[in-house]
């Protein structure tokens, strides 16, 4: 078995397969630690981690099923998630305290986490290695062929060759299998329209302390969960990692999602586009006064994709 990608999906699958006796090789174009998005869990995430840990006898995965286990056994650099928060803003108008909503995770189910992915992904990758999976990092697969007798033949940019009866592609957006078999529609018929800017920042202030939030009557502090500033044509998500007593991580994940039909992408650098956005919404901007990005801001085009078909690569 070859797994392409050593992120959360690749690491978990590698651990499950290796733990249960499957000869497994993980190939990844990058290395660890590394930046990744997808940092805010939902109860389904935690439930699946608990189910997989028990069903496939990989107890290390159970820690990922709850906030306490994640902090204590995986990384103290993760944050807590006690709620999903939404604050609606209208450009040029004061924020209406009636236009807020918050879903609080019940105390008995308070398992959700803000995942500091560089730590979490590396941890899961190393669990897979502990159970006997082999791995090659900094190894980019550039060519995939299907041999009727031997299965998949994978070649790297440096001329190395790997053969496998099964290939699982968990490499994400730049999927070698999707490119090889033209699995994605271009352009896509998907009806969603979104483009994104995202980075990690320090100095992001809790929105609860802002003059705007003092008028709010929500059951849980905004800073104790994932906050979404919503506006016409998009939203800004704020995912703090420093929102609990034992926090060691001063970073905050910030992501701006925009509908390109309302907010078309131009030639403005992403850092300047973010500042231009804040200038239009001063009540959101309060939270970012004095904040500073610690890594280059990433700007994407339309992020929607749709597969033409699914594909399984196997041999008998």
C-alpha positions in Angstrom: 0.0 0.0 0.0 1.2 3.5 -0.9 -0.3 6.6 0.7 0.3 9.9 -0.9 0.4 12.6 1.7 1.4 12.6 5.4 -1.1 15.0 6.8 -3.9 14.1 9.1 -5.6 11.7 6.7 -2.4 10.1 5.5 -1.0 9.8 9.0 -4.2 8.2 10.5 -4.6 5.8 7.6 -0.9 4.9 7.8 -1.2 4.1 11.5 -4.3 2.0 11.0 -2.9 0.0 8.2 0.5 -0.6 9.7 -1.0 -1.5 13.1 -3.1 -4.2 11.4 -0.2 -5.7 9.5 -0.4 -4.0 6.1 2.9 -3.1 4.5 2.6 0.6 4.1 4.7 3.3 2.5 3.9 7.0 3.0 5.2 9.4 0.3 5.1 13.2 0.7 6.5 16.0 -1.3 6.9 18.1 1.9 8.4 17.6 5.4 7.3 18.1 9.0 6.5 20.4 10.7 4.5 22.5 8.3 1.6 24.9 8.0 -1.9 23.5 7.2 -5.4 24.8 7.3 -8.4 22.9 8.6 -7.8 23.7 12.3 -11.3 23.7 13.8 -12.9 20.4 14.7 -16.6 19.5 14.9 -18.2 16.7 16.9 -18.1 14.5 13.9 -14.3 14.8 13.8 -14.0 13.8 17.4 -16.5 11.0 17.1 -14.7 9.5 14.1 -11.3 9.6 15.8 -12.8 7.8 18.8 -14.5 5.2 16.5 -11.3 4.6 14.4 -9.1 4.2 17.5 -11.3 1.5 18.9 -12.3 -0.3 15.8 -8.7 -0.6 14.5 -7.0 -0.9 17.8 -4.9 2.3 17.5 -5.3 3.8 21.0 -3.1 6.8 20.2 -5.8 8.2 18.0 -8.3 8.4 20.9 -6.5 11.4 22.2 -7.6 13.3 19.1 -11.2 12.7 20.0 -11.3 15.2 22.8 -9.8 18.6 23.8 -8.2 17.3 27.0 -6.5 14.4 25.3 -5.3 16.5 22.5 -3.7 19.1 24.8 -2.1 16.5 27.1 -1.0 13.8 24.7 -0.5 15.5 21.3 0.3 19.2 21.6 -0.2 21.9 24.3 -0.1 24.4 21.4 -3.7 23.6 20.4 -6.7 25.7 21.5 -10.1 25.0 23.0 -13.4 25.2 21.1 -16.4 25.6 23.2 -18.6 27.3 20.6 -19.3 28.2 17.0 -19.8 32.0 16.9 -21.3 34.2 14.2 -21.4 38.0 14.2 -23.1 39.8 11.2 -21.7 43.1 10.0 -23.1 45.6 7.5 -20.6 47.8 5.8 -21.0 51.4 6.9 -23.4 50.6 9.7 -22.9 49.8 13.4 -23.1 46.1 14.2 -26.6 45.1 15.4 -26.4 43.1 18.6 -29.5 41.2 17.5 -27.6 39.9 14.5 -25.4 37.4 16.3 -25.7 33.7 16.8 -23.8 31.1 18.8 -23.9 27.4 19.0 -22.4 26.3 22.3 -21.0 22.8 22.6 -22.7 21.1 25.6 -20.5 20.6 28.6 -20.9 16.9 28.5 -19.8 16.8 24.8 -17.1 19.5 25.1 -14.5 17.6 23.1 -13.7 20.1 20.3 -10.3 21.6 19.6 -8.5 24.2 17.6 -5.8 22.0 16.1 -2.4 23.4 15.7 -1.9 21.4 12.6 1.9 21.4 12.3 2.0 19.5 15.7 -1.0 17.3 15.1 0.0 16.2 11.6 3.5 15.4 12.7 2.2 13.4 15.7 -0.1 11.2 13.6 2.7 10.7 11.0 5.0 9.5 13.8 2.3 7.2 15.2 2.2 5.5 11.8 6.0 5.1 11.8 5.9 3.7 15.3 3.6 0.9 14.1 5.9 0.0 11.2 5.0 2.2 8.3 7.8 3.3 6.0 8.0 6.9 4.8 9.8 9.1 2.3 9.4 12.8 2.9 10.6 15.5 0.4 9.6 13.0 -2.3 7.4 14.4 -5.0 5.5 11.9 -7.2 5.4 13.3 -10.7 4.2 10.3 -12.7 1.7 7.4 -12.1 1.1 4.5 -14.4 -1.1 1.5 -14.0 0.4 -1.9 -14.8 -2.3 -4.6 -15.2 0.0 -7.2 -13.6 1.8 -5.2 -10.9 -0.6 -2.4 -10.0 0.5 1.2 -9.7 3.9 2.4 -10.7 4.9 5.7 -9.1 7.9 7.7 -10.2 9.4 10.7 -8.4 11.0 13.9 -9.7 14.4 12.3 -8.9 13.7 9.2 -11.0 12.9 6.8 -8.1 10.2 4.2 -8.7 7.7 2.6 -6.3 5.2 -0.1 -7.0 2.1 -0.9 -5.1 -1.1 -2.9 -5.3 -3.1 -0.1 -3.8 -2.7 3.6 -3.8 -4.5 6.1 -1.6 -4.1 9.8 -2.5 -4.4 11.9 0.6 -2.3 14.7 -0.8 -5.1 17.3 -1.0 -5.8 19.9 -3.6 -2.7 19.1 -5.8 -3.6 15.4 -6.1 -1.4 13.4 -8.5 -4.2 10.9 -9.0 -6.7 13.6 -9.8 -4.4 15.1 -12.4 -3.4 11.8 -13.9 -6.9 10.5 -14.4 -8.5 14.0 -14.9 -10.9 13.4 -12.1 -11.8 17.0 -11.5 -14.0 19.2 -13.7 -12.3 22.2 -15.1 -14.2 24.5 -14.9 -16.2 23.0 -12.1 -20.0 22.9 -12.1 -20.0 23.2 -8.3 -22.3 26.0 -7.3 -20.2 27.4 -4.4 -18.1 30.4 -5.2 -15.3 31.2 -2.8 -11.7 32.3 -2.7 -9.6 32.6 0.5 -6.8 34.5 2.2 -5.3 32.9 5.3 -2.3 33.2 7.6 -1.3 32.9 11.3 -1.0 36.1 13.4 0.1 37.2 16.8 -1.5 40.0 18.8 -5.1 39.3 17.7 -7.2 40.5 20.6 -10.2 38.7 22.0 -13.3 40.1 20.4 -15.1 39.9 23.7 -13.1 43.0 24.9 -14.2 45.2 22.0 -16.7 48.0 22.4 -18.9 46.1 19.9 -19.0 42.8 21.8 -19.8 44.5 25.1 -23.4 45.0 23.7 -23.7 41.3 23.0 -25.6 38.7 25.1 -24.1 35.4 24.1 -23.8 32.4 26.5 -20.1 31.7 25.9 -17.1 34.1 25.3 -16.4 34.5 21.6 -12.7 33.8 22.3 -13.5 30.4 23.7 -14.5 29.1 20.3 -14.3 29.7 16.5 -15.6 33.1 15.6 -17.0 34.0 12.2 -17.4 37.7 11.3 -20.0 37.4 8.6 -20.8 40.1 5.9 -22.4 40.3 2.5 -20.2 38.1 0.2 -18.1 36.3 2.8 -16.8 35.8 6.3 -13.7 36.1 8.4 -12.8 33.2 10.7 -10.8 33.7 13.9 -9.3 30.5 15.5 -7.2 31.3 18.6 -4.8 28.8 20.0 -4.2 30.9 23.2 -7.7 30.7 24.7 -7.2 28.4 27.7 -5.2 28.6 31.0 -2.5 26.2 29.9 -2.0 27.8 26.5 1.6 28.0 25.2 0.9 29.2 21.7 0.3 32.9 21.1 -0.8 32.4 17.5 -4.2 32.9 16.0 -5.4 31.4 12.7 -7.1 34.0 10.5 -8.9 33.3 7.2 -10.9 35.6 5.0 -13.3 33.8 2.6 -14.8 35.9 -0.2 -17.3 35.4 -3.0 -15.3 36.4 -6.1 -18.5 37.5 -7.8 -18.9 40.2 -5.2 -15.2 40.6 -4.3 -13.2 39.7 -7.4 -9.6 38.9 -7.1 -7.3 41.6 -8.5 -3.6 42.3 -8.4 -3.5 43.6 -4.8 -1.1 41.7 -2.6 -3.0 39.5 -0.1 -1.6 41.4 2.9 -2.8 44.7 1.5 -6.2 43.2 0.5 -6.7 42.1 4.1 -5.9 45.6 5.4 -8.3 47.1 2.8 -11.0 44.8 4.1 -10.4 45.8 7.7 -10.6 49.5 6.7 -14.2 48.9 5.5 -15.3 47.2 8.7 -13.8 49.1 11.6 -15.6 47.1 14.3 -13.9 44.0 13.0 -10.6 45.9 12.6 -10.6 46.6 16.4 -9.6 42.9 17.0 -6.6 43.3 14.7 -5.1 46.5 16.0 -1.4 45.8 16.6 -1.7 42.3 15.2 1.0 41.0 12.9 1.2 38.1 10.5 4.0 35.6 11.3 4.0 33.9 7.9 3.2 35.1 4.4 -0.5 35.4 3.7 -1.8 32.9 1.2 -4.3 33.9 -1.4 -6.2 31.4 -3.5 -8.5 31.6 -6.5 -11.9 30.0 -6.5 -11.5 27.0 -4.2 -14.5 24.9 -5.3 -13.9 21.6 -7.0 -16.1 18.8 -8.3 -14.9 15.3 -9.3 -15.9 13.9 -12.7 -15.9 10.5 -11.1 -14.2 8.5 -8.3 -11.3 6.2 -9.0 -9.9 3.1 -7.2 -6.5 1.8 -8.2 -6.1 -1.8 -7.2 -5.0 -5.2 -8.4 -6.6 -8.6 -7.8 
